[in-house]
Amino acid sequence: MVMERFGFEPDMSLEAVQERLKELEETIRRRILTETKIKEGAENMRRATSDKKSLAHVRTIVNDADSTLHTLNQELNDVRTYLLMTGTDSRTGEPTPASHL
């Protein structure tokens, strides 16, 4: 299931899996930053406009961004969980204490 979800090959080494998870983490973080900027821009537009048609469109953009951010944050948490399970601290890249046993 995990291998299919993140596109891992069955014969990948642990190091390759960890590296791929770190890459996924960084990609998701960048997407979160981008989506956050889109949401902030739409919220600024919402404050600046009084046209009902424009407000409806901006609300849709904000709602879509919220939904996307929720999904991306879930994915980021999943990737970080799998990194911990494979024995790598996602923030430092160092082995987790449990992997020293």
Backbone as CSV, one residue per row, in Angstrom:
resi,resn,N_x,N_y,N_z,CA_x,CA_y,CA_z,C_x,C_y,C_z
1,MET,0.825,-1.190,0.000,0.000,0.000,0.000,0.869,1.254,0.000
2,VAL,1.803,1.358,0.926,2.687,2.523,0.988,3.511,2.613,-0.286
3,MET,3.994,1.477,-0.738,4.845,1.466,-1.930,4.065,1.959,-3.134
4,GLU,2.813,1.542,-3.259,1.986,1.984,-4.378,1.656,3.469,-4.263
5,ARG,1.331,3.897,-3.064,0.916,5.296,-2.852,2.024,6.276,-3.220
6,PHE,3.254,5.967,-2.844,4.359,6.880,-3.094,5.216,6.467,-4.285
7,GLY,4.820,5.425,-4.987,5.493,5.040,-6.212,6.833,4.368,-6.017
8,PHE,6.986,3.613,-4.930,8.241,2.910,-4.680,8.265,1.591,-5.438
9,GLU,9.438,1.226,-5.865,9.637,-0.077,-6.490,9.826,-1.114,-5.389
10,PRO,9.354,-2.348,-5.594,9.474,-3.380,-4.561,10.915,-3.685,-4.153
11,ASP,11.862,-3.478,-5.050,13.250,-3.831,-4.745,14.094,-2.639,-4.295
12,MET,13.458,-1.525,-3.933,14.209,-0.338,-3.501,14.853,-0.587,-2.144
13,SER,16.056,-0.079,-1.988,16.744,-0.196,-0.704,16.119,0.784,0.292
14,LEU,16.398,0.560,1.568,15.896,1.442,2.607,16.400,2.861,2.394
15,GLU,17.654,2.987,1.999,18.229,4.316,1.759,17.513,5.021,0.605
16,ALA,17.183,4.278,-0.442,16.478,4.859,-1.583,15.071,5.281,-1.188
17,VAL,14.422,4.487,-0.358,13.084,4.826,0.123,13.152,6.097,0.962
18,GLN,14.120,6.180,1.861,14.279,7.359,2.704,14.547,8.599,1.867
19,GLU,15.401,8.481,0.873,15.721,9.613,0.001,14.485,10.072,-0.758
20,ARG,13.731,9.121,-1.273,12.505,9.459,-2.007,11.484,10.140,-1.087
21,LEU,11.379,9.661,0.147,10.466,10.284,1.102,10.898,11.713,1.419
22,LYS,12.193,11.943,1.548,12.695,13.300,1.803,12.375,14.218,0.620
23,GLU,12.531,13.696,-0.597,12.191,14.483,-1.790,10.698,14.811,-1.815
24,LEU,9.875,13.822,-1.498,8.433,14.043,-1.452,8.077,15.090,-0.402
25,GLU,8.724,15.010,0.742,8.471,15.974,1.814,8.760,17.396,1.335
26,GLU,9.885,17.578,0.685,10.260,18.911,0.204,9.296,19.394,-0.880
27,THR,8.906,18.514,-1.777,7.957,18.878,-2.836,6.617,19.305,-2.239
28,ILE,6.141,18.557,-1.266,4.862,18.883,-0.638,4.969,20.203,0.122
29,ARG,6.076,20.422,0.812,6.271,21.685,1.527,6.209,22.876,0.566
30,ARG,6.860,22.733,-0.592,6.828,23.815,-1.582,5.417,24.039,-2.111
31,ARG,4.681,22.962,-2.334,3.302,23.087,-2.810,2.425,23.762,-1.758
32,ILE,2.679,23.475,-0.477,1.930,24.117,0.601,2.209,25.616,0.601
33,LEU,3.469,25.990,0.435,3.812,27.415,0.397,3.126,28.115,-0.768
34,THR,3.129,27.486,-1.926,2.484,28.060,-3.108,0.989,28.213,-2.886
35,GLU,0.363,27.177,-2.382,-1.087,27.212,-2.162,-1.453,28.244,-1.100
36,THR,-0.599,28.408,-0.096,-0.836,29.416,0.937,-0.800,30.821,0.331
37,LYS,0.138,31.051,-0.575,0.215,32.355,-1.241,-1.018,32.609,-2.096
38,ILE,-1.502,31.580,-2.778,-2.716,31.714,-3.582,-3.892,32.083,-2.681
39,LYS,-4.005,31.396,-1.550,-5.098,31.670,-0.625,-5.002,33.097,-0.081
40,GLU,-3.809,33.508,0.306,-3.629,34.864,0.835,-3.985,35.917,-0.219
41,GLY,-3.585,35.684,-1.455,-3.925,36.609,-2.533,-5.422,36.695,-2.753
42,ALA,-6.092,35.546,-2.718,-7.545,35.529,-2.896,-8.242,36.240,-1.737
43,GLU,-7.732,36.053,-0.519,-8.324,36.742,0.630,-8.137,38.255,0.508
44,ASN,-6.998,38.672,0.010,-6.781,40.108,-0.237,-7.754,40.634,-1.283
45,MET,-7.977,39.849,-2.338,-8.939,40.239,-3.375,-10.346,40.332,-2.786
46,ARG,-10.672,39.411,-1.899,-11.998,39.407,-1.279,-12.221,40.690,-0.466
47,ARG,-11.192,41.126,0.229,-11.303,42.361,1.011,-11.385,43.601,0.114
48,ALA,-10.795,43.514,-1.068,-10.709,44.677,-1.947,-11.904,44.839,-2.884
49,THR,-12.715,43.806,-3.032,-13.808,43.888,-4.002,-15.162,43.912,-3.307
50,SER,-16.107,44.506,-3.973,-17.480,44.515,-3.455,-18.459,43.932,-4.477
51,ASP,-17.961,43.610,-5.654,-18.779,43.022,-6.713,-19.171,41.599,-6.325
52,LYS,-20.470,41.305,-6.338,-20.958,40.001,-5.883,-20.419,38.850,-6.728
53,LYS,-20.333,39.055,-8.019,-19.828,37.995,-8.900,-18.355,37.715,-8.588
54,SER,-17.580,38.761,-8.416,-16.158,38.601,-8.073,-16.000,37.952,-6.706
55,LEU,-16.835,38.361,-5.738,-16.760,37.778,-4.398,-17.047,36.276,-4.438
56,ALA,-18.015,35.870,-5.244,-18.339,34.445,-5.350,-17.150,33.677,-5.931
57,HIS,-16.519,34.252,-6.950,-15.359,33.601,-7.560,-14.200,33.506,-6.562
58,VAL,-13.968,34.569,-5.831,-12.877,34.591,-4.854,-13.149,33.599,-3.731
59,ARG,-14.403,33.494,-3.301,-14.751,32.500,-2.265,-14.442,31.086,-2.749
60,THR,-14.722,30.839,-4.008,-14.410,29.525,-4.581,-12.911,29.267,-4.556
61,ILE,-12.122,30.272,-4.898,-10.665,30.131,-4.880,-10.182,29.838,-3.459
62,VAL,-10.700,30.578,-2.485,-10.302,30.375,-1.091,-10.700,28.977,-0.622
63,ASN,-11.916,28.556,-0.932,-12.368,27.218,-0.522,-11.525,26.123,-1.171
64,ASP,-11.219,26.285,-2.451,-10.372,25.306,-3.140,-8.978,25.251,-2.508
65,ALA,-8.440,26.418,-2.189,-7.120,26.479,-1.568,-7.143,25.809,-0.195
66,ASP,-8.196,26.058,0.578,-8.332,25.417,1.891,-8.354,23.896,1.763
67,SER,-9.122,23.425,0.806,-9.220,21.981,0.588,-7.870,21.398,0.173
68,THR,-7.197,22.074,-0.738,-5.889,21.615,-1.199,-4.873,21.629,-0.057
69,LEU,-4.895,22.689,0.742,-3.976,22.774,1.883,-4.223,21.652,2.882
70,HIS,-5.477,21.347,3.119,-5.805,20.246,4.032,-5.226,18.932,3.515
71,THR,-5.443,18.666,2.239,-4.925,17.439,1.625,-3.403,17.388,1.662
72,LEU,-2.756,18.500,1.313,-1.294,18.543,1.314,-0.731,18.352,2.713
73,ASN,-1.362,18.946,3.710,-0.887,18.766,5.084,-1.037,17.324,5.544
74,GLN,-2.111,16.660,5.119,-2.266,15.235,5.426,-1.154,14.425,4.765
75,GLU,-0.875,14.722,3.500,0.190,14.008,2.789,1.542,14.242,3.463
76,LEU,1.807,15.484,3.871,3.061,15.802,4.533,3.184,15.031,5.845
77,ASN,2.111,14.970,6.607,2.143,14.188,7.847,2.390,12.711,7.574
78,ASP,1.770,12.189,6.519,1.989,10.780,6.162,3.444,10.531,5.783
79,VAL,4.011,11.412,4.977,5.411,11.245,4.565,6.320,11.300,5.785
80,ARG,6.068,12.238,6.673,6.899,12.354,7.881,6.749,11.127,8.767
81,THR,5.548,10.571,8.833,5.341,9.343,9.603,6.154,8.201,9.006
82,TYR,6.124,8.062,7.677,6.882,6.985,7.032,8.381,7.201,7.186
83,LEU,8.811,8.455,7.192,10.228,8.728,7.439,10.626,8.261,8.832
84,LEU,9.782,8.544,9.809,10.067,8.080,11.168,10.078,6.558,11.237
85,MET,9.156,5.942,10.514,9.091,4.480,10.513,10.330,3.864,9.867
86,THR,10.922,4.567,8.915,12.119,4.037,8.265,13.385,4.431,9.008
87,GLY,13.215,5.217,10.078,14.366,5.529,10.915,15.076,6.817,10.589
88,THR,14.396,7.797,9.964,15.032,9.068,9.626,14.190,10.214,10.170
89,ASP,14.835,11.143,10.863,14.163,12.360,11.324,13.997,13.272,10.120
90,SER,12.758,13.611,9.776,12.492,14.382,8.559,13.066,15.798,8.625
91,ARG,13.282,16.315,9.804,13.776,17.686,9.926,15.295,17.775,9.869
92,THR,15.966,16.736,10.372,17.434,16.795,10.416,18.101,15.842,9.455
93,GLY,17.369,14.809,9.023,17.967,13.797,8.154,18.787,12.781,8.938
94,GLU,18.846,12.940,10.248,19.603,12.036,11.098,18.756,10.806,11.443
95,PRO,19.427,9.693,11.779,18.691,8.519,12.216,17.907,8.843,13.488
96,THR,16.700,8.273,13.609,15.921,8.475,14.826,16.486,7.573,15.924
97,PRO,16.250,7.936,17.192,16.791,7.132,18.289,16.367,5.666,18.214
98,ALA,15.140,5.392,17.786,14.689,4.005,17.701,15.475,3.201,16.700
99,SER,16.018,3.864,15.666,16.754,3.125,14.645,18.168,2.777,15.107
100,HIS,18.590,3.311,16.251,19.912,2.979,16.782,19.910,1.657,17.533
101,LEU,18.731,1.122,17.833,18.639,-0.106,18.627,19.093,-1.311,17.865
